[in-house]
Amino acid sequence: MADAIEYALMAGRAYQTTREEINWLPDLQSFGWTEFFHVPDPTTASAFSATAGFEAISFQKGKVPLGSASQYFLSHHATSPTH
């Protein structure tokens, strides 16, 4: 089960496009979490542009492929300083 620090870091990763790279939060691999879907990114640019104001990220901890012992965390934001 994630603790408060892990929840805060995972939630903060959803604000990556609104921050300068120097201010990005670290990944959570050292906590055992794998980041597996982040939008926008180059593979989703046609559906989710970086200027649309939507960003989301998913994390998994546990068995791979998806299994009953896994934990999942989804974080998103839908606001932007320019919108």
Secondary structure as UniProt FT lines:
FT   HELIX           4..12
FT   HELIX           13..18
FT   HELIX           21..23
FT   HELIX           29..31
FT   STRAND          34..39
FT   TURN            42..47
FT   TURN            50..51
FT   STRAND          55..61
FT   TURN            68..69
FT   STRAND          71..77
FT   TURN            81..82
//
